[in-house]
Amino acid sequence: MTTIQTKSKADQTDPVAHLSAAQVEELGRELDAIRQSVLDTRGERDAAYIRKVIKAQRGLELGSRAVLLASIFPPAWFVGTTGLAVAKIIENMEIGHNVMHGQWDWMRDPKIHSTTWEWDNASPAEQWKHSHNELHHTYTNVIGKDNDLGYGIMRVDEEQRWHPMYLAQPLWNFINACFFEYGIAAYDLELGKNLSSKKRRRSPQFKAAAKVTLKKIRNQMTKDYVVHPLVSGPSALTTLSANFTANLIRNLWTHSVIMCGHFPEGVETFEKKSIDGETRGEWYLRQMLGSANISGSKAMHFMTGNLSHQVEHHLFPDLPSNRYAEIAPQVQDLFRRYGLNYHSAPLPVQVASAWHKVIRLSLPNGASKAPLATVTALTTKQGRRELRRRPAA
Amino acid sequence: MSSAALPHRGARLRDRLTRVAEAATTPLLPADYLDMFAPLRSGADLRGRIEEIHPETADAATIVIRPGADWAGHVPGQYLRIGIDVDGVRLWRAYSLTHGPRADGRISVTVKAVPDGKVSNHLVHQARPGTLVHLEQAAGEFVLPPEGGKFLFVTAGSGITPVIGMLRNLFPATDEGVVRLPRSEAFDVTVLHVAPSAPDSIFATNLRELAEAGVIDLVARYDDEHGVLDLADLESLVPDVGARATYACGPAGLLDALAVHHDERGLALFVEQFRTGTRVVAEGGTLTCSKSGIDSIEADGATPLLDVAEEAGVLMPSGCRMGVCFGCVLPLREGSVRDLRNGEITSAEPGDNVIVQTCINAAAGPVDLVV
């Protein structure tokens, strides 16, 4: 559990009450300077890094699939499945997610570019870029604007009205974790909203998008569940189960990592009206308050696609991911100097914290004893803009 | 079944195998995996590998490249565009091919490092054999008619490079000296070469060798020795200029003056001009979106191109409008833009394949967007 929640339990302290408008803008300038320091040194070393990762990932995937040709033998199944799961995780996280963010567009390599990359996932890149890069990264943690808050199927904030349906949300969350890539595809299609009325169902825009998604899913399934098993001959069934298992592992892992980014207890959420006329400094501040990091080894950061540096990623979504670890100490120092809470904890702690919230909020407010406060407005008070929190209803 | 159906069946089988391979590698293509092992194979994007780098002078070098299997060859005088990663960024430049088609199938370009020239300095001073580069097929109309004739080449500085390509093809040099080929007998060539000073002139040795062998007439003019060339003297330097077709390659000033000179006298002139590499960067400029029918509308230096275009009624892709989401990116066909967040300038020439975020970039001179 994070410090900020303990504090808010006691006295509902506003985490930014001590900052003046001028300080918030100064914070923004300091963050701009950190960003610029990376841009100034971005070059050959970074390009070599992403090329090496892509090459290694493709080699690992090719090798794993080759081993799975003999998946009828259990050691081959085990090695191939592990390799394929790792390859898919790297492809989705350190490569796909980051390339689609435009982190590598500066290289002007049309093959490693946000406009051309397609990832090994059910959701088409085009739709993912819209819902993730545009909506989630711009409106991070703004209730009603950022659908990543509960993906439209869960209640993850006290401000969301409780409904008996939410009693089952721990189960939804688990099922969503197992089939996360399809969850993302449905989410990127805004399936819940678009299936809700005949008019929306029949809109040409939705129909076109759904067609693209179905084609992508068909291609993905044909690859993993038809072509590669058939090529495996006598190992067909075991290759099929290996591919299914690799996808399952990838889904569970990516879901866990992504839950850690914004769901852990103590991460702030914001009301729609709080971002009216938001300045650059305030935008940065919202990203700082609304994200949580995962601490761990280099390998751990790599396997999360450096989303373990969620705070740094949300501040600078277009900086190359290999640089987040380098700037993390500077960002952390900034949090300390401005008296803000840098959320960071090992993976099991953050996953447990996020699950705790999902379970707690499956019940109505008050049923559990720790209602969280929500930041409600950026208002001018005593001549300065501040983030004001309101106790949950 | 007729025998004519057999190749057809072969093609169908190949198509089917291709489809299976594509289904096995989606969302990537089989080529993405093949590129890991055989980037120069037939069917791949056209690439080349630098095999040798020969220094020519202190600031010029000849780069010998093994082109990919799909290289279609070239005619002397043509140029090619090379894309090379300089400090991680793919940059494209055009260089004259300095050899005629070579027996070993390789191609070569001679590059002079110009001040502030990112690519030329990289190629001359930093590039190493083994580097993979990206290529386009040879292009350019600056080529000689195969039937021969009387020619005057006017070259200045590195403008000598396409001409050297033509001359080497006509008069190959071997250890035994310059070879006279029967096919070259119909070519009567005079070269007027202009350079700041004698040793600074790349390929000067080649030219002298050709002149000493008597296959060309060389008129060398060095600024420090003869003074800056005045075209009024052309008739005295090359008395039969009126009987020759002129091929000129060099800086814009010289080419413009030659155009005026030849125009007045009704003489044939073929020119090749490489861009100087300096693009004037301004505060604000104009915006052209030719696909949307927008031509050179005013774009000030403080308004994002996205806003300027939308204001003019262009249907623009957009997203966060704060530089975060990359939902608004468009190819910059030509021009310079300034990042409003940190003042960084991004420039593009046609074919550079530069993609810019329109929501945080403003015009820094005339801008041409592909939309």
Chai-1 contact restraints between the chains, C-beta under 6 A:
chainA,res_idxA,chainB,res_idxB,connection_type,confidence,min_distance_angstrom,max_distance_angstrom,comment,restraint_id
A,Q36,B,N342,contact,1.0,0.0,6.0,A-B,restraint_1
A,G43,B,D87,contact,1.0,0.0,6.0,A-B,restraint_2
A,G43,B,G88,contact,1.0,0.0,6.0,A-B,restraint_3
A,E44,B,D87,contact,1.0,0.0,6.0,A-B,restraint_4
A,E44,B,G88,contact,1.0,0.0,6.0,A-B,restraint_5
A,D46,B,G88,contact,1.0,0.0,6.0,A-B,restraint_6
A,A47,B,G88,contact,1.0,0.0,6.0,A-B,restraint_7
A,G102,B,F326,contact,1.0,0.0,6.0,A-B,restraint_8
A,M107,B,G88,contact,1.0,0.0,6.0,A-B,restraint_9
A,M107,B,V89,contact,1.0,0.0,6.0,A-B,restraint_10
A,R108,B,V89,contact,1.0,0.0,6.0,A-B,restraint_11
A,R108,B,R90,contact,1.0,0.0,6.0,A-B,restraint_12
A,D109,B,R90,contact,1.0,0.0,6.0,A-B,restraint_13
A,S114,B,F326,contact,1.0,0.0,6.0,A-B,restraint_14
A,E118,B,P27,contact,1.0,0.0,6.0,A-B,restraint_15
A,N133,B,C325,contact,1.0,0.0,6.0,A-B,restraint_16
A,E134,B,G319,contact,1.0,0.0,6.0,A-B,restraint_17
A,E134,B,C320,contact,1.0,0.0,6.0,A-B,restraint_18
A,E134,B,C325,contact,1.0,0.0,6.0,A-B,restraint_19
A,E134,B,G327,contact,1.0,0.0,6.0,A-B,restraint_20
A,H137,B,V324,contact,1.0,0.0,6.0,A-B,restraint_21
A,H137,B,C325,contact,1.0,0.0,6.0,A-B,restraint_22
A,T138,B,C320,contact,1.0,0.0,6.0,A-B,restraint_23
A,N219,B,T26,contact,1.0,0.0,6.0,A-B,restraint_24
A,T222,B,A23,contact,1.0,0.0,6.0,A-B,restraint_25
A,K223,B,A23,contact,1.0,0.0,6.0,A-B,restraint_26
A,K223,B,T26,contact,1.0,0.0,6.0,A-B,restraint_27
A,V227,B,A23,contact,1.0,0.0,6.0,A-B,restraint_28
A,V227,B,A24,contact,1.0,0.0,6.0,A-B,restraint_29
A,P317,B,V324,contact,1.0,0.0,6.0,A-B,restraint_30
